[in-house]
């Protein structure tokens, strides 16, 4: 049974409410500071137990502090998630109907792509395809910037991906909307958007790139963990070209 909610837990929760999402290192630092400020017992390896106490008290409010992983670099994050409303409509207070429609269509492009990314040109071309209200491309650029600032999307070299926050908060929505497209990572068992996929038609498992790096570390030849077929994709951290089948 979870322990009582103390002022240290309340301070941690208040900070999470202000930030929405923090990386693992910041969460650990915040845990230590909250315990020190309120003079309660602190153990660096007890963060998850500390969070579980908060989550027990958040259950009646259908909220939860959830732990997840960045698909890009494998870094751990903690996010405050609203379990009562998993639809995109939770963003309605910050975005207009046509802006939300743009976000949905951008999500379609990202999830349906092979690499979990959508280029800015393809998203800008959505401006004329909105049903609610057409947007000028300059307006689309402004909405994309806001979505990045608000941590719903990430942008790098003109390529957009779903942010860690988006995947953690919209997990059920993504599962429902893209159930025929979205698979779980074979290693960490979380939703895999940015990922590599086994090319064996009868297999087709997916793995996050950071999970690929961890799984194949120290192995001379990469083979699919499910079907044992050769893994033809680039292995992060390898210094040379891809291994060839005949080597």
N, C-alpha and C positions, 0 to 999 in steps of 0.2 A: 504493500500500500504506500502511495506517495506521501512524502512528508508535508508539513505545513508550508504555506506560502509566506515568505518573510519579506522584509523591505528590500533585501538584496535581490530577490526574485522580481519584485515589482520594478526596481530600477532597471534591471536587465530587460524586462518586458517593455517598459516605457521607451528605452533606447531602440529596441527592435521596431516598435510602432513608428518611431520617427524615421528610421532608416529603411525599413521594409526588408532589406537583405544586407548581410555583412559576410565577409569571407571568414574562413575558419580561424585564421590568426587573430582577427579583430574580435571574434566571438570569445576566444580564449582570454584575450586581454580584458575584455569587458567583464567576463566572469570573475576574473581575479580582482578587478577594481571594485565591483559590486560587493564582493565578500569583504574586502578590506575596508571600504567606506562604512559598511554596516557591522563590522567586527563580528563576522560569523566564520565558522570553519571553512577553510579553502583547501581544495586538493586539485591540482592541475589535471588529473585524469578523471575528474568527476563532472565534467561539463555536461555530458549527455544525461546524467542522472539529475543534474541541476535543471536542465531544460525539460526533462520529463515531469518534474514537479510542477513547473509552470503549465505544461500542456494538460496535466490532469485538471487544473483549475480553469483552463480555457475551454474545456470540452462543452460546458453548457452554452458557451457563446459561439460554438462551431468554428473555433479558430485553433491554429496549431503552429508551433515553431518547427519547421521541417528542415531536415538536413539533406542537401543535394550536392551534385558535382557539376563543375563547369565542363561542358563537352569539349571546349577548346584546349584547356591545359590540365584538366583533371583536378583543379583546385576545389577544396571543399567550401561549401557555403551554408549559411543558416538563413532561412526566410520565414517571415510571419505570413501564414497562408490563411485565407478565408475559405473554410470548407463549406459554408452555407451557399455560397454563390460561386460556382466554378466557371460560369459563362463569361464571355468577353464583356457582357453588359456591366460588369463591375467597374469598367473603365468609363462608363457613360457620364459620370460627373465631370470628367476631365476632357472628354473628346466628343465631338458632334457625331451625328449618325453617319455622315459620309466619311468622316475620318475613321470611324470604327469599321466601316465597310472596306475602306482602303487597307486597314490593318488585317482584316480577315483575308482579303485577296492576297496580300503580301505573305501571310502565313501559308496560304495555299501554294504559292510559288516555292516557298522555302521547303515545306514538307514534301511536296511532290518532286523536288529536284533530287538528283542522284547524290549530291554531296551536302545537302542541308543548307544550301546557300541560294540567294537570289541577287542578281546584279541590279544596280541602281537603275539602269536603262529599262529593264523589264518592269520594275515597280513603277517608274515614271510613266510608262506606257499604259498603266492602269487608269490614269486620270480620265480618259474618255470612256471607260467601261463601267463606271460607277452607276448604279441604279438610282441611288437616293438623290445625289446631286453631283454633277460633273465638277471636276477640279482642274485648275490650271497646273501645269507642271511645277511652276514656282511654289504653288500652294502645297503640292505633294512633297516637295523638298523640305518645306517647313514642318510638315507633319512628321516626316521621317526623322528630322532632327529632334523633335520633341519625344518621339518614341525611343530614340537612343538615350536622350537625357533622362527620361523617366525609367530607363532600364527595362524596356519591353523588347527592344531590338539591340543588336550589336552591329557595328559597321567597321569594316577593315578593307581598305583599298577598293572601295566601291562595291563590296559584297556585303549583303545583309544576312544575319542569322538570328534565330530566336535566342534571346538572352537566357541566362541561367534562371533569373527571376521569372521570366515568362514560362519556361518549361515547368518550374516548380509550382507556380500558382495556377497555371492553366492545364495541369497534367490531365485531369479528368475530361476537360473540354477537348484536348488534343486526342485522347484515346477514343472519345465518342465520335468526333468529326472525321478522324483519319484512321479508323480502326483497320481498314484494309491496307493501309500504307505503313503505319507506324509499327515498328517491332521494338522489343526490348533488347538491350545490349546483352550478349551472351555471357559477359564477364560480371558486370555490376548489376544487371537486371533492372536498370532504369531505362526510360524512354531514350531511344537512339535516333536523333535527327541528323547531327553531323557525325558521320560514321563511315566505316568501311564494311562492305558486304561480301560474303563468300559467293564466288561466281558459279559454284556448282548449282545447277537449276533445282536439284532435289534437296538442296540444303538452304542456302540463302540467309544464313544467320548474319546479324550485324554486330559490330563492336565499335565503341567509341574509339577515336584515335589515341587518347591517353591510355585506354584499356588495352589497345593493341600493343602500345609501347611496353606496358608492364608485362603483358602475357608472353610476348616474344623475346623479352630481354634474356640474353644469354643463350638463346637457341640459334643454332647455325642455319637451319632451314625452317622457314615459317610454314606451318600446316594448320588448316582449320581445326579448331578444338572440337568441332562437332562431327565433321565427316572425314577429316584428315587429308582433304585435298590441299594442293599447294596454294598458299595465300599469295596472290599476285600483286598486292598493293604495296606501296612504299611503307616501310616500317620506320616510324619516327626514331631518330637517334642513330640510324645506320649511316655510316660514313660514305658508303659507295652506292653504286647503282643497285636496282632491285636484283635479287637473286633470280637466276633463270632456272627453268625446269630441268635443263640438262646438266646442271652443275652438281 
